[in-house]
């Protein structure tokens, strides 16, 4: 199972963390794992390369681990861009998790910090 945890502060996503493989299919042919990976990794690329935000990023393909943590000092323009990217990511993850709830677990934490 892939577990995705999204942490928000003041209604803005500040951390995205995922771990595990979905187990929907055999390794290399798992369409659900490939789908969730594509959604998450595209969002990371959007934050880092399109919005140009210097966020902390960790990834381990072997374990299926990914973590993106935004810096605290984003400009207003960066906040708008990152919100668009990460809220789109979250919409995709929600949709996929609803369709494959036995393979993807989503947790959204709000105002934890």
C-alpha positions as a printed Julia matrix, in Angstrom:
113×3 Matrix{Float64}:
   0.0    0.0     0.0
   1.14   3.52   -0.76
   0.53   5.97    2.05
   0.35   9.65    1.13
   0.37  12.31    3.82
  -0.3   15.94    2.94
   0.32  18.55    5.63
  -1.29  21.97    5.38
  -0.78  25.19    7.29
  -3.29  28.02    6.91
  -4.89  26.11    4.03
  -1.59  25.88    2.09
   0.12  22.54    1.46
   3.57  22.69    3.03
   4.65  19.02    3.09
   3.9   16.06    0.84
   5.17  12.66    1.94
   4.54   9.27    0.36
   5.86   5.82    1.17
   5.43   2.29   -0.05
   4.4    0.59   -3.27
   0.72   0.03   -3.98
   0.94  -3.71   -4.58
  -1.77  -3.5    -7.24
   0.36  -5.37   -9.77
   3.79  -6.9   -10.17
   6.77  -4.56   -9.97
   7.34  -2.79  -13.25
   3.76  -3.39  -14.4
   1.81  -1.79  -11.54
  -0.36   0.86  -13.18
  -1.65   2.24   -9.89
   1.85   2.67   -8.47
   2.96   4.28  -11.73
  -0.05   6.62  -11.63
   0.48   7.83   -8.06
   4.22   8.18   -8.7
   3.58  10.26  -11.82
   1.15  12.57  -10.03
   3.52  13.15   -7.11
   6.73  13.46   -9.1
   5.16  15.84  -11.63
   4.04  18.07   -8.76
   7.57  18.02   -7.35
   8.98  19.01  -10.75
   6.4   21.79  -10.96
   7.42  23.2    -7.59
  11.17  22.9    -8.22
  11.46  23.69  -11.95
   8.35  25.67  -12.93
   7.77  27.71   -9.77
  11.53  27.72   -9.06
  11.07  27.12   -5.35
  14.08  25.8    -3.46
  12.16  23.13   -1.53
  13.66  20.2     0.34
  13.17  16.99   -1.62
  13.98  13.37   -0.84
  13.23  10.29   -2.93
  14.0    6.58   -2.76
  12.59   4.59   -5.68
  13.39   1.26   -4.05
  11.17   1.89   -1.02
   8.69   4.14   -2.8
   9.54   7.08   -0.55
   9.1   10.72   -1.56
   9.05  13.86    0.55
   8.69  17.49   -0.48
   8.92  20.19    2.16
   8.41  23.82    1.26
  10.5   26.61    2.77
   8.75  29.05    5.08
   9.78  32.23    3.24
   7.86  31.98   -0.05
   6.98  35.15   -1.92
   3.33  35.91   -2.7
   3.91  34.88   -6.34
   5.52  31.6    -5.28
   2.64  30.85   -2.9
   0.12  31.31   -5.73
   2.1   29.09   -8.11
   2.83  26.39   -5.55
  -0.79  26.35   -4.36
  -1.97  25.78   -7.94
   0.52  22.95   -8.47
   0.0   21.18   -5.14
  -3.78  21.57   -5.03
  -3.93  20.04   -8.52
  -1.7   17.22   -7.25
  -4.01  16.7    -4.27
  -7.08  16.56   -6.53
  -5.37  13.85   -8.59
  -4.33  11.87   -5.51
  -7.85  12.11   -4.04
  -9.38  10.85   -7.28
  -6.92   7.96   -7.55
  -7.26   7.05   -3.85
 -11.05   6.94   -4.17
 -10.79   4.55   -7.11
  -8.08   2.37   -5.54
  -8.73   2.67   -1.8
  -7.31  -0.8    -1.1
  -3.95   0.32   -2.49
  -3.63   4.03   -1.63
  -4.19   5.63    1.77
  -4.44   9.43    1.89
  -4.17  11.5     5.05
  -4.55  15.28    4.97
  -3.45  17.1     8.11
  -4.44  20.74    8.51
  -2.82  23.34   10.79
  -0.58  20.82   12.51
   2.21  23.36   12.98
